[in-house]
Each structure stands twice: as C-alpha cells, then as structure tokens.
Amino acid sequence: MKKEYLEFVTFCVGNLADSLGKSASQVYGALRSTGVLSDYIVPCYDVLHTFSKEYIVEDLTEVLKKRGAFV
C-alpha cells in the first residue's frame, strides 16, 4: 500500500473512532470486514482526501450503516 494511502486510512480510522466513541481497533475491524477499506477508501483516495474531516467522517459513517456495521 502506498504511504499516502496508509496515512489517509490512519486519518480516517482515528477520526471515525473519535466521532463514534469507538476504539480505533473496532473501527478498523468494521471498515475491513465490510469492505469499506478495500472497496471504497483506498480506491476513492484521490477524491476523498480532498474533502474536510467532517465530510469524510459523515460519509464513512453512512457507508458503514449501509453495509450493516455497528454504527
């Protein structure tokens, strides 16, 4: 995985965990098990990383909800 993807994933996991009141480990597990990590965050990095933190957190929360995660 490219360094910028890894940094962005870390950014997403940390901010999503803070927003949801979950541990980073729980959030990473949810992103990974639902495919959001490999099917959404990494492939859409070029677009997603240009948005605000608030937008990214809201967007990922909605994607997780649609995929049946704990959100």
All heavy atoms as a GROMACS GRO file, in nm:
protein
  558
    1MET      N    1   0.085  -0.117   0.000
    1MET     CA    2   0.000   0.000   0.000
    1MET      C    3   0.090   0.124   0.000
    1MET      O    4   0.188   0.130   0.074
    1MET     CB    5  -0.089   0.000   0.124
    1MET     CG    6  -0.186   0.115   0.130
    1MET     SD    7  -0.294   0.121   0.274
    1MET     CE    8  -0.401  -0.016   0.244
    2LYS      N    9   0.055   0.222  -0.080
    2LYS     CA   10   0.131   0.346  -0.086
    2LYS      C   11   0.125   0.418   0.048
    2LYS      O   12   0.026   0.409   0.121
    2LYS     CB   13   0.075   0.438  -0.193
    2LYS     CG   14   0.095   0.392  -0.334
    2LYS     CD   15   0.041   0.496  -0.430
    2LYS     CE   16   0.064   0.456  -0.573
    2LYS     NZ   17   0.013   0.559  -0.665
    3LYS      N   18   0.230   0.491   0.077
    3LYS     CA   19   0.240   0.564   0.203
    3LYS      C   20   0.122   0.660   0.222
    3LYS      O   21   0.065   0.668   0.331
    3LYS     CB   22   0.371   0.640   0.210
    3LYS     CG   23   0.390   0.717   0.339
    3LYS     CD   24   0.519   0.793   0.340
    3LYS     CE   25   0.528   0.876   0.466
    3LYS     NZ   26   0.642   0.966   0.467
    4GLU      N   27   0.084   0.733   0.118
    4GLU     CA   28  -0.025   0.830   0.133
    4GLU      C   29  -0.159   0.760   0.160
    4GLU      O   30  -0.243   0.813   0.233
    4GLU     CB   31  -0.036   0.925   0.014
    4GLU     CG   32  -0.058   0.859  -0.120
    4GLU     CD   33   0.070   0.835  -0.197
    4GLU    OE1   34   0.181   0.842  -0.141
    4GLU    OE2   35   0.059   0.809  -0.317
    5TYR      N   36  -0.178   0.640   0.106
    5TYR     CA   37  -0.300   0.564   0.136
    5TYR      C   38  -0.301   0.522   0.282
    5TYR      O   39  -0.403   0.534   0.350
    5TYR     CB   40  -0.310   0.440   0.049
    5TYR     CG   41  -0.329   0.463  -0.099
    5TYR    CD1   42  -0.323   0.357  -0.188
    5TYR    CD2   43  -0.351   0.590  -0.152
    5TYR    CE1   44  -0.340   0.376  -0.325
    5TYR    CE2   45  -0.367   0.608  -0.288
    5TYR     CZ   46  -0.362   0.502  -0.374
    5TYR     OH   47  -0.380   0.521  -0.508
    6LEU      N   48  -0.188   0.474   0.329
    6LEU     CA   49  -0.177   0.431   0.467
    6LEU      C   50  -0.202   0.548   0.563
    6LEU      O   51  -0.274   0.534   0.662
    6LEU     CB   52  -0.041   0.369   0.493
    6LEU     CG   53  -0.017   0.312   0.631
    6LEU    CD1   54  -0.119   0.205   0.664
    6LEU    CD2   55   0.124   0.254   0.640
    7GLU      N   56  -0.144   0.662   0.532
    7GLU     CA   57  -0.166   0.781   0.616
    7GLU      C   58  -0.312   0.823   0.615
    7GLU      O   59  -0.368   0.860   0.718
    7GLU     CB   60  -0.078   0.896   0.567
    7GLU     CG   61   0.069   0.874   0.595
    7GLU     CD   62   0.158   0.979   0.531
    7GLU    OE1   63   0.111   1.060   0.449
    7GLU    OE2   64   0.278   0.978   0.562
    8PHE      N   65  -0.377   0.814   0.499
    8PHE     CA   66  -0.517   0.852   0.489
    8PHE      C   67  -0.607   0.754   0.564
    8PHE      O   68  -0.701   0.795   0.632
    8PHE     CB   69  -0.560   0.864   0.342
    8PHE     CG   70  -0.700   0.914   0.325
    8PHE    CD1   71  -0.736   1.040   0.367
    8PHE    CD2   72  -0.797   0.834   0.266
    8PHE    CE1   73  -0.866   1.087   0.351
    8PHE    CE2   74  -0.926   0.879   0.249
    8PHE     CZ   75  -0.961   1.006   0.291
    9VAL      N   76  -0.578   0.626   0.552
    9VAL     CA   77  -0.654   0.525   0.626
    9VAL      C   78  -0.641   0.550   0.775
    9VAL      O   79  -0.741   0.545   0.848
    9VAL     CB   80  -0.609   0.382   0.588
    9VAL    CG1   81  -0.667   0.280   0.684
    9VAL    CG2   82  -0.650   0.349   0.444
   10THR      N   83  -0.521   0.580   0.821
   10THR     CA   84  -0.498   0.609   0.962
   10THR      C   85  -0.578   0.732   1.005
   10THR      O   86  -0.641   0.732   1.111
   10THR     CB   87  -0.348   0.631   0.989
   10THR    OG1   88  -0.277   0.515   0.947
   10THR    CG2   89  -0.322   0.658   1.135
   11PHE      N   90  -0.578   0.833   0.922
   11PHE     CA   91  -0.657   0.954   0.947
   11PHE      C   92  -0.805   0.920   0.958
   11PHE      O   93  -0.873   0.964   1.052
   11PHE     CB   94  -0.633   1.054   0.833
   11PHE     CG   95  -0.725   1.173   0.832
   11PHE    CD1   96  -0.697   1.283   0.911
   11PHE    CD2   97  -0.838   1.174   0.751
   11PHE    CE1   98  -0.783   1.393   0.909
   11PHE    CE2   99  -0.922   1.283   0.749
   11PHE     CZ  100  -0.895   1.393   0.828
   12CYS      N  101  -0.856   0.842   0.865
   12CYS     CA  102  -0.997   0.805   0.864
   12CYS      C  103  -1.034   0.724   0.988
   12CYS      O  104  -1.135   0.752   1.053
   12CYS     CB  105  -1.031   0.724   0.739
   12CYS     SG  106  -1.026   0.818   0.585
   13VAL      N  107  -0.954   0.624   1.020
   13VAL     CA  108  -0.981   0.538   1.135
   13VAL      C  109  -0.982   0.620   1.263
   13VAL      O  110  -1.074   0.609   1.345
   13VAL     CB  111  -0.880   0.422   1.143
   13VAL    CG1  112  -0.891   0.349   1.276
   13VAL    CG2  113  -0.900   0.325   1.027
   14GLY      N  114  -0.881   0.702   1.283
   14GLY     CA  115  -0.872   0.781   1.406
   14GLY      C  116  -0.987   0.878   1.424
   14GLY      O  117  -1.046   0.887   1.532
   15ASN      N  118  -1.020   0.949   1.318
   15ASN     CA  119  -1.129   1.047   1.327
   15ASN      C  120  -1.265   0.981   1.338
   15ASN      O  121  -1.353   1.030   1.410
   15ASN     CB  122  -1.123   1.144   1.209
   15ASN     CG  123  -1.011   1.243   1.226
   15ASN    OD1  124  -1.012   1.325   1.315
   15ASN    ND2  125  -0.911   1.232   1.141
   16LEU      N  126  -1.284   0.872   1.270
   16LEU     CA  127  -1.409   0.798   1.280
   16LEU      C  128  -1.426   0.739   1.420
   16LEU      O  129  -1.534   0.744   1.477
   16LEU     CB  130  -1.414   0.690   1.172
   16LEU     CG  131  -1.548   0.628   1.137
   16LEU    CD1  132  -1.652   0.733   1.102
   16LEU    CD2  133  -1.531   0.532   1.021
   17ALA      N  134  -1.318   0.687   1.475
   17ALA     CA  135  -1.322   0.632   1.611
   17ALA      C  136  -1.359   0.741   1.711
   17ALA      O  137  -1.445   0.718   1.799
   17ALA     CB  138  -1.187   0.570   1.646
   18ASP      N  139  -1.299   0.856   1.699
   18ASP     CA  140  -1.332   0.968   1.788
   18ASP      C  141  -1.479   1.007   1.776
   18ASP      O  142  -1.547   1.028   1.876
   18ASP     CB  143  -1.244   1.090   1.757
   18ASP     CG  144  -1.101   1.073   1.800
   18ASP    OD1  145  -1.071   0.981   1.880
   18ASP    OD2  146  -1.017   1.153   1.754
   19SER      N  147  -1.526   1.017   1.654
   19SER     CA  148  -1.664   1.058   1.629
   19SER      C  149  -1.765   0.957   1.683
   19SER      O  150  -1.870   0.995   1.735
   19SER     CB  151  -1.685   1.077   1.479
   19SER     OG  152  -1.820   1.102   1.449
   20LEU      N  153  -1.734   0.829   1.670
   20LEU     CA  154  -1.828   0.725   1.709
   20LEU      C  155  -1.811   0.679   1.854
   20LEU      O  156  -1.892   0.601   1.904
   20LEU     CB  157  -1.812   0.604   1.616
   20LEU     CG  158  -1.841   0.627   1.469
   20LEU    CD1  159  -1.805   0.503   1.388
   20LEU    CD2  160  -1.987   0.664   1.448
   21GLY      N  161  -1.707   0.725   1.919
   21GLY     CA  162  -1.680   0.681   2.055
   21GLY      C  163  -1.639   0.535   2.062
   21GLY      O  164  -1.668   0.465   2.159
   22LYS      N  165  -1.572   0.489   1.958
   22LYS     CA  166  -1.524   0.350   1.950
   22LYS      C  167  -1.372   0.351   1.949
   22LYS      O  168  -1.310   0.454   1.924
   22LYS     CB  169  -1.574   0.283   1.822
   22LYS     CG  170  -1.723   0.285   1.800
   22LYS     CD  171  -1.791   0.180   1.883
   22LYS     CE  172  -1.940   0.175   1.851
   22LYS     NZ  173  -2.012   0.085   1.936
   23SER      N  174  -1.313   0.236   1.971
   23SER     CA  175  -1.167   0.226   1.962
   23SER      C  176  -1.126   0.222   1.815
   23SER      O  177  -1.204   0.182   1.728
   23SER     CB  178  -1.117   0.101   2.033
   23SER     OG  179  -1.149  -0.015   1.960
   24ALA      N  180  -1.004   0.260   1.790
   24ALA     CA  181  -0.951   0.255   1.654
   24ALA      C  182  -0.952   0.111   1.602
   24ALA      O  183  -0.982   0.087   1.485
   24ALA     CB  184  -0.810   0.312   1.649
   25SER      N  185  -0.927   0.017   1.690
   25SER     CA  186  -0.929  -0.124   1.652
   25SER      C  187  -1.068  -0.168   1.608
   25SER      O  188  -1.082  -0.240   1.508
   25SER     CB  189  -0.881  -0.208   1.770
   25SER     OG  190  -0.887  -0.345   1.740
   26GLN      N  191  -1.170  -0.124   1.679
   26GLN     CA  192  -1.308  -0.159   1.642
   26GLN      C  193  -1.345  -0.099   1.506
   26GLN      O  194  -1.406  -0.164   1.422
   26GLN     CB  195  -1.407  -0.108   1.747
   26GLN     CG  196  -1.404  -0.182   1.877
   26GLN     CD  197  -1.494  -0.116   1.980
   26GLN    OE1  198  -1.480   0.004   2.008
   26GLN    NE2  199  -1.586  -0.193   2.036
   27VAL      N  200  -1.307   0.025   1.487
   27VAL     CA  201  -1.339   0.094   1.361
   27VAL      C  202  -1.263   0.029   1.245
   27VAL      O  203  -1.322   0.003   1.139
   27VAL     CB  204  -1.308   0.245   1.371
   27VAL    CG1  205  -1.317   0.312   1.235
   27VAL    CG2  206  -1.402   0.311   1.470
   28TYR      N  207  -1.136   0.003   1.264
   28TYR     CA  208  -1.057  -0.062   1.159
   28TYR      C  209  -1.119  -0.198   1.123
   28TYR      O  210  -1.134  -0.232   1.006
   28TYR     CB  211  -0.911  -0.079   1.201
   28TYR     CG  212  -0.830  -0.150   1.096
   28TYR    CD1  213  -0.786  -0.084   0.982
   28TYR    CD2  214  -0.799  -0.285   1.110
   28TYR    CE1  215  -0.713  -0.150   0.885
   28TYR    CE2  216  -0.725  -0.352   1.013
   28TYR     CZ  217  -0.683  -0.283   0.901
   28TYR     OH  218  -0.612  -0.350   0.804
   29GLY      N  219  -1.158  -0.273   1.224
   29GLY     CA  220  -1.220  -0.403   1.201
   29GLY      C  221  -1.348  -0.391   1.120
   29GLY      O  222  -1.374  -0.471   1.029
   30ALA      N  223  -1.429  -0.290   1.153
   30ALA     CA  224  -1.555  -0.269   1.080
   30ALA      C  225  -1.528  -0.228   0.936
   30ALA      O  226  -1.594  -0.277   0.843
   30ALA     CB  227  -1.640  -0.164   1.151
   31LEU      N  228  -1.434  -0.139   0.916
   31LEU     CA  229  -1.401  -0.095   0.780
   31LEU      C  230  -1.348  -0.211   0.697
   31LEU      O  231  -1.381  -0.226   0.579
   31LEU     CB  232  -1.296   0.017   0.785
   31LEU     CG  233  -1.342   0.151   0.842
   31LEU    CD1  234  -1.224   0.245   0.860
   31LEU    CD2  235  -1.448   0.215   0.755
   32ARG      N  236  -1.266  -0.293   0.760
   32ARG     CA  237  -1.207  -0.407   0.689
   32ARG      C  238  -1.311  -0.515   0.659
   32ARG      O  239  -1.319  -0.565   0.547
   32ARG     CB  240  -1.092  -0.463   0.773
   32ARG     CG  241  -1.008  -0.561   0.700
   32ARG     CD  242  -0.879  -0.587   0.777
   32ARG     NE  243  -0.810  -0.697   0.716
   32ARG     CZ  244  -0.798  -0.817   0.770
   32ARG    NH1  245  -0.847  -0.840   0.888
   32ARG    NH2  246  -0.736  -0.912   0.706
   33SER      N  247  -1.389  -0.552   0.759
   33SER     CA  248  -1.485  -0.663   0.742
   33SER      C  249  -1.600  -0.629   0.648
   33SER      O  250  -1.656  -0.719   0.586
   33SER     CB  251  -1.539  -0.708   0.878
   33SER     OG  252  -1.621  -0.607   0.935
   34THR      N  253  -1.634  -0.502   0.636
   34THR     CA  254  -1.743  -0.463   0.546
   34THR      C  255  -1.693  -0.430   0.406
   34THR      O  256  -1.773  -0.402   0.317
   34THR     CB  257  -1.819  -0.341   0.601
   34THR    OG1  258  -1.726  -0.233   0.618
   34THR    CG2  259  -1.889  -0.372   0.732
   35GLY      N  260  -1.562  -0.430   0.388
   35GLY     CA  261  -1.505  -0.399   0.257
   35GLY      C  262  -1.490  -0.251   0.230
   35GLY      O  263  -1.445  -0.212   0.123
   36VAL      N  264  -1.528  -0.166   0.326
   36VAL     CA  265  -1.518  -0.022   0.306
   36VAL      C  266  -1.373   0.020   0.285
   36VAL      O  267  -1.344   0.106   0.202
   36VAL     CB  268  -1.582   0.056   0.424
   36VAL    CG1  269  -1.560   0.205   0.410
   36VAL    CG2  270  -1.730   0.024   0.434
   37LEU      N  271  -1.284  -0.045   0.352
   37LEU     CA  272  -1.142  -0.012   0.339
   37LEU      C  273  -1.090  -0.043   0.199
   37LEU      O  274  -1.038   0.045   0.131
   37LEU     CB  275  -1.062  -0.090   0.444
   37LEU     CG  276  -0.912  -0.064   0.448
   37LEU    CD1  277  -0.884   0.081   0.479
   37LEU    CD2  278  -0.849  -0.154   0.553
   38SER      N  279  -1.109  -0.164   0.154
   38SER     CA  280  -1.052  -0.206   0.025
   38SER      C  281  -1.138  -0.170  -0.095
   38SER      O  282  -1.086  -0.158  -0.206
   38SER     CB  283  -1.026  -0.356   0.026
   38SER     OG  284  -1.146  -0.426   0.045
   39ASP      N  285  -1.269  -0.154  -0.075
   39ASP     CA  286  -1.358  -0.125  -0.187
   39ASP      C  287  -1.399   0.022  -0.199
   39ASP      O  288  -1.463   0.060  -0.296
   39ASP     CB  289  -1.488  -0.207  -0.175
   39ASP     CG  290  -1.464  -0.356  -0.179
   39ASP    OD1  291  -1.358  -0.399  -0.228
   39ASP    OD2  292  -1.551  -0.430  -0.132
   40TYR      N  293  -1.368   0.101  -0.098
   40TYR     CA  294  -1.413   0.241  -0.100
   40TYR      C  295  -1.301   0.340  -0.066
   40TYR      O  296  -1.269   0.426  -0.147
   40TYR     CB  297  -1.532   0.259  -0.006
   40TYR     CG  298  -1.594   0.395  -0.011
   40TYR    CD1  299  -1.659   0.438  -0.126
   40TYR    CD2  300  -1.587   0.482   0.096
   40TYR    CE1  301  -1.716   0.565  -0.133
   40TYR    CE2  302  -1.643   0.608   0.091
   40TYR     CZ  303  -1.707   0.649  -0.024
   40TYR     OH  304  -1.763   0.775  -0.031
   41ILE      N  305  -1.243   0.328   0.053
   41ILE     CA  306  -1.146   0.428   0.096
   41ILE      C  307  -1.023   0.431   0.005
   41ILE      O  308  -0.987   0.538  -0.046
   41ILE     CB  309  -1.104   0.406   0.242
   41ILE    CG1  310  -1.224   0.428   0.334
   41ILE    CG2  311  -0.990   0.500   0.281
   41ILE    CD1  312  -1.197   0.397   0.481
   42VAL      N  313  -0.960   0.318  -0.016
   42VAL     CA  314  -0.837   0.316  -0.096
   42VAL      C  315  -0.866   0.348  -0.243
   42VAL      O  316  -0.800   0.436  -0.300
   42VAL     CB  317  -0.762   0.182  -0.079
   42VAL    CG1  318  -0.644   0.174  -0.175
   42VAL    CG2  319  -0.713   0.167   0.066
   43PRO      N  320  -0.964   0.285  -0.308
   43PRO     CA  321  -0.988   0.318  -0.449
   43PRO      C  322  -1.034   0.463  -0.472
   43PRO      O  323  -1.009   0.519  -0.578
   43PRO     CB  324  -1.098   0.222  -0.492
   43PRO     CG  325  -1.097   0.112  -0.394
   43PRO     CD  326  -1.048   0.173  -0.266
   44CYS      N  327  -1.099   0.522  -0.374
   44CYS     CA  328  -1.151   0.658  -0.389
   44CYS      C  329  -1.062   0.762  -0.322
   44CYS      O  330  -1.103   0.877  -0.305
   44CYS     CB  331  -1.293   0.666  -0.332
   44CYS     SG  332  -1.410   0.562  -0.420
   45TYR      N  333  -0.942   0.723  -0.286
   45TYR     CA  334  -0.850   0.813  -0.217
   45TYR      C  335  -0.834   0.946  -0.289
   45TYR      O  336  -0.839   1.053  -0.226
   45TYR     CB  337  -0.712   0.746  -0.202
   45TYR     CG  338  -0.604   0.844  -0.163
   45TYR    CD1  339  -0.590   0.886  -0.031
   45TYR    CD2  340  -0.518   0.897  -0.260
   45TYR    CE1  341  -0.492   0.977   0.004
   45TYR    CE2  342  -0.420   0.988  -0.225
   45TYR     CZ  343  -0.408   1.029  -0.094
   45TYR     OH  344  -0.312   1.120  -0.059
   46ASP      N  345  -0.815   0.944  -0.421
   46ASP     CA  346  -0.789   1.066  -0.497
   46ASP      C  347  -0.897   1.171  -0.476
   46ASP      O  348  -0.867   1.290  -0.472
   46ASP     CB  349  -0.775   1.037  -0.646
   46ASP     CG  350  -0.646   0.964  -0.679
   46ASP    OD1  351  -0.550   0.974  -0.599
   46ASP    OD2  352  -0.641   0.898  -0.783
   47VAL      N  353  -1.021   1.129  -0.461
   47VAL     CA  354  -1.131   1.222  -0.439
   47VAL      C  355  -1.152   1.246  -0.289
   47VAL      O  356  -1.162   1.360  -0.245
   47VAL     CB  357  -1.261   1.169  -0.503
   47VAL    CG1  358  -1.379   1.258  -0.467
   47VAL    CG2  359  -1.246   1.158  -0.653
   48LEU      N  360  -1.159   1.140  -0.212
   48LEU     CA  361  -1.191   1.153  -0.069
   48LEU      C  362  -1.093   1.242   0.008
   48LEU      O  363  -1.136   1.319   0.094
   48LEU     CB  364  -1.194   1.015  -0.002
   48LEU     CG  365  -1.316   0.928  -0.029
   48LEU    CD1  366  -1.296   0.791   0.035
   48LEU    CD2  367  -1.441   0.994   0.025
   49HIS      N  368  -0.965   1.232  -0.022
   49HIS     CA  369  -0.869   1.307   0.059
   49HIS      C  370  -0.878   1.458   0.038
   49HIS      O  371  -0.818   1.535   0.112
   49HIS     CB  372  -0.725   1.257   0.036
   49HIS     CG  373  -0.654   1.320  -0.078
   49HIS    ND1  374  -0.676   1.282  -0.208
   49HIS    CD2  375  -0.562   1.418  -0.081
   49HIS    CE1  376  -0.599   1.356  -0.287
   49HIS    NE2  377  -0.529   1.439  -0.213
   50THR      N  378  -0.956   1.502  -0.059
   50THR     CA  379  -0.973   1.646  -0.082
   50THR      C  380  -1.084   1.707   0.002
   50THR      O  381  -1.097   1.828   0.006
   50THR     CB  382  -1.001   1.674  -0.231
   50THR    OG1  383  -1.129   1.620  -0.267
   50THR    CG2  384  -0.893   1.618  -0.321
   51PHE      N  385  -1.164   1.623   0.067
   51PHE     CA  386  -1.277   1.672   0.147
   51PHE      C  387  -1.237   1.701   0.290
   51PHE      O  388  -1.133   1.657   0.338
   51PHE     CB  389  -1.391   1.570   0.145
   51PHE     CG  390  -1.456   1.554   0.010
   51PHE    CD1  391  -1.443   1.436  -0.060
   51PHE    CD2  392  -1.528   1.657  -0.047
   51PHE    CE1  393  -1.501   1.419  -0.184
   51PHE    CE2  394  -1.588   1.642  -0.172
   51PHE     CZ  395  -1.574   1.522  -0.241
   52SER      N  396  -1.323   1.772   0.361
   52SER     CA  397  -1.297   1.805   0.501
   52SER      C  398  -1.309   1.682   0.590
   52SER      O  399  -1.372   1.583   0.554
   52SER     CB  400  -1.397   1.911   0.549
   52SER     OG  401  -1.528   1.855   0.560
   53LYS      N  402  -1.249   1.692   0.707
   53LYS     CA  403  -1.257   1.584   0.805
   53LYS      C  404  -1.402   1.553   0.838
   53LYS      O  405  -1.442   1.436   0.843
   53LYS     CB  406  -1.182   1.623   0.932
   53LYS     CG  407  -1.193   1.523   1.044
   53LYS     CD  408  -1.114   1.563   1.165
   53LYS     CE  409  -1.188   1.665   1.246
   53LYS     NZ  410  -1.126   1.693   1.377
   54GLU      N  411  -1.483   1.655   0.857
   54GLU     CA  412  -1.623   1.636   0.892
   54GLU      C  413  -1.698   1.560   0.782
   54GLU      O  414  -1.778   1.471   0.811
   54GLU     CB  415  -1.691   1.771   0.919
   54GLU     CG  416  -1.640   1.842   1.043
   54GLU     CD  417  -1.506   1.913   1.023
   54GLU    OE1  418  -1.463   1.936   0.906
   54GLU    OE2  419  -1.441   1.944   1.124
   55TYR      N  420  -1.673   1.598   0.658
   55TYR     CA  421  -1.739   1.530   0.547
   55TYR      C  422  -1.697   1.384   0.540
   55TYR      O  423  -1.781   1.295   0.521
   55TYR     CB  424  -1.707   1.599   0.413
   55TYR     CG  425  -1.768   1.527   0.297
   55TYR    CD1  426  -1.898   1.554   0.257
   55TYR    CD2  427  -1.699   1.426   0.229
   55TYR    CE1  428  -1.958   1.485   0.153
   55TYR    CE2  429  -1.757   1.356   0.125
   55TYR     CZ  430  -1.886   1.386   0.087
   55TYR     OH  431  -1.945   1.316  -0.015
   56ILE      N  432  -1.569   1.359   0.554
   56ILE     CA  433  -1.519   1.221   0.546
   56ILE      C  434  -1.580   1.134   0.655
   56ILE      O  435  -1.625   1.023   0.629
   56ILE     CB  436  -1.364   1.220   0.552
   56ILE    CG1  437  -1.306   1.283   0.425
   56ILE    CG2  438  -1.312   1.078   0.572
   56ILE    CD1  439  -1.158   1.314   0.432
   57VAL      N  440  -1.584   1.187   0.778
   57VAL     CA  441  -1.642   1.111   0.889
   57VAL      C  442  -1.790   1.083   0.863
   57VAL      O  443  -1.837   0.970   0.881
   57VAL     CB  444  -1.622   1.186   1.023
   57VAL    CG1  445  -1.707   1.126   1.133
   57VAL    CG2  446  -1.475   1.185   1.062
   58GLU      N  447  -1.863   1.182   0.819
   58GLU     CA  448  -2.005   1.164   0.790
   58GLU      C  449  -2.026   1.064   0.676
   58GLU      O  450  -2.112   0.976   0.684
   58GLU     CB  451  -2.068   1.299   0.753
   58GLU     CG  452  -2.217   1.292   0.729
   58GLU     CD  453  -2.275   1.429   0.695
   58GLU    OE1  454  -2.240   1.526   0.763
   58GLU    OE2  455  -2.355   1.436   0.600
   59ASP      N  456  -1.947   1.077   0.573
   59ASP     CA  457  -1.958   0.988   0.458
   59ASP      C  458  -1.927   0.842   0.497
   59ASP      O  459  -2.004   0.752   0.463
   59ASP     CB  460  -1.862   1.034   0.348
   59ASP     CG  461  -1.874   0.953   0.221
   59ASP    OD1  462  -1.987   0.940   0.168
   59ASP    OD2  463  -1.771   0.903   0.173
   60LEU      N  464  -1.819   0.822   0.570
   60LEU     CA  465  -1.783   0.686   0.610
   60LEU      C  466  -1.884   0.627   0.707
   60LEU      O  467  -1.913   0.508   0.702
   60LEU     CB  468  -1.642   0.684   0.670
   60LEU     CG  469  -1.530   0.714   0.573
   60LEU    CD1  470  -1.396   0.719   0.645
   60LEU    CD2  471  -1.527   0.612   0.459
   61THR      N  472  -1.942   0.711   0.792
   61THR     CA  473  -2.047   0.664   0.883
   61THR      C  474  -2.166   0.612   0.803
   61THR      O  475  -2.220   0.505   0.832
   61THR     CB  476  -2.090   0.777   0.978
   61THR    OG1  477  -1.977   0.820   1.054
   61THR    CG2  478  -2.200   0.731   1.072
   62GLU      N  479  -2.205   0.685   0.701
   62GLU     CA  480  -2.318   0.643   0.617
   62GLU      C  481  -2.286   0.516   0.539
   62GLU      O  482  -2.371   0.427   0.528
   62GLU     CB  483  -2.357   0.755   0.520
   62GLU     CG  484  -2.424   0.872   0.586
   62GLU     CD  485  -2.551   0.831   0.663
   62GLU    OE1  486  -2.635   0.758   0.606
   62GLU    OE2  487  -2.565   0.871   0.779
   63VAL      N  488  -2.166   0.507   0.487
   63VAL     CA  489  -2.127   0.387   0.412
   63VAL      C  490  -2.128   0.265   0.505
   63VAL      O  491  -2.178   0.158   0.468
   63VAL     CB  492  -1.989   0.404   0.345
   63VAL    CG1  493  -1.940   0.275   0.284
   63VAL    CG2  494  -1.995   0.515   0.240
   64LEU      N  495  -2.077   0.281   0.626
   64LEU     CA  496  -2.078   0.170   0.723
   64LEU      C  497  -2.221   0.129   0.758
   64LEU      O  498  -2.251   0.009   0.770
   64LEU     CB  499  -2.000   0.208   0.849
   64LEU     CG  500  -1.848   0.203   0.837
   64LEU    CD1  501  -1.784   0.268   0.959
   64LEU    CD2  502  -1.800   0.059   0.820
   65LYS      N  503  -2.309   0.226   0.775
   65LYS     CA  504  -2.450   0.197   0.806
   65LYS      C  505  -2.512   0.116   0.693
   65LYS      O  506  -2.580   0.016   0.717
   65LYS     CB  507  -2.531   0.326   0.825
   65LYS     CG  508  -2.512   0.392   0.957
   65LYS     CD  509  -2.598   0.516   0.966
   65LYS     CE  510  -2.573   0.593   1.093
   65LYS     NZ  511  -2.651   0.717   1.099
   66LYS      N  512  -2.488   0.157   0.571
   66LYS     CA  513  -2.544   0.088   0.455
   66LYS      C  514  -2.492  -0.056   0.443
   66LYS      O  515  -2.560  -0.141   0.389
   66LYS     CB  516  -2.514   0.165   0.326
   66LYS     CG  517  -2.592   0.291   0.313
   66LYS     CD  518  -2.557   0.367   0.188
   66LYS     CE  519  -2.633   0.498   0.181
   66LYS     NZ  520  -2.597   0.579   0.064
   67ARG      N  521  -2.373  -0.078   0.495
   67ARG     CA  522  -2.314  -0.212   0.487
   67ARG      C  523  -2.338  -0.293   0.614
   67ARG      O  524  -2.282  -0.402   0.631
   67ARG     CB  525  -2.165  -0.203   0.457
   67ARG     CG  526  -2.143  -0.140   0.318
   67ARG     CD  527  -2.005  -0.161   0.271
   67ARG     NE  528  -1.985  -0.092   0.143
   67ARG     CZ  529  -1.882  -0.112   0.066
   67ARG    NH1  530  -1.788  -0.197   0.100
   67ARG    NH2  531  -1.869  -0.045  -0.047
   68GLY      N  532  -2.423  -0.240   0.703
   68GLY     CA  533  -2.463  -0.316   0.820
   68GLY      C  534  -2.365  -0.318   0.935
   68GLY      O  535  -2.371  -0.408   1.019
   69ALA      N  536  -2.278  -0.219   0.941
   69ALA     CA  537  -2.180  -0.215   1.052
   69ALA      C  538  -2.245  -0.162   1.178
   69ALA      O  539  -2.361  -0.117   1.178
   69ALA     CB  540  -2.061  -0.129   1.011
   70PHE      N  541  -2.172  -0.160   1.285
   70PHE     CA  542  -2.220  -0.125   1.418
   70PHE      C  543  -2.260   0.018   1.440
   70PHE      O  544  -2.311   0.052   1.545
   70PHE     CB  545  -2.111  -0.159   1.520
   70PHE     CG  546  -1.982  -0.087   1.496
   70PHE    CD1  547  -1.965   0.045   1.530
   70PHE    CD2  548  -1.875  -0.154   1.438
   70PHE    CE1  549  -1.845   0.111   1.508
   70PHE    CE2  550  -1.755  -0.089   1.415
   70PHE     CZ  551  -1.740   0.043   1.450
   71VAL      N  552  -2.240   0.104   1.346
   71VAL     CA  553  -2.257   0.250   1.363
   71VAL      C  554  -2.391   0.285   1.422
   71VAL      O  555  -2.494   0.241   1.389
   71VAL     CB  556  -2.237   0.321   1.229
   71VAL    CG1  557  -2.249   0.470   1.247
   71VAL    CG2  558  -2.104   0.285   1.169
   0.00000   0.00000   0.00000
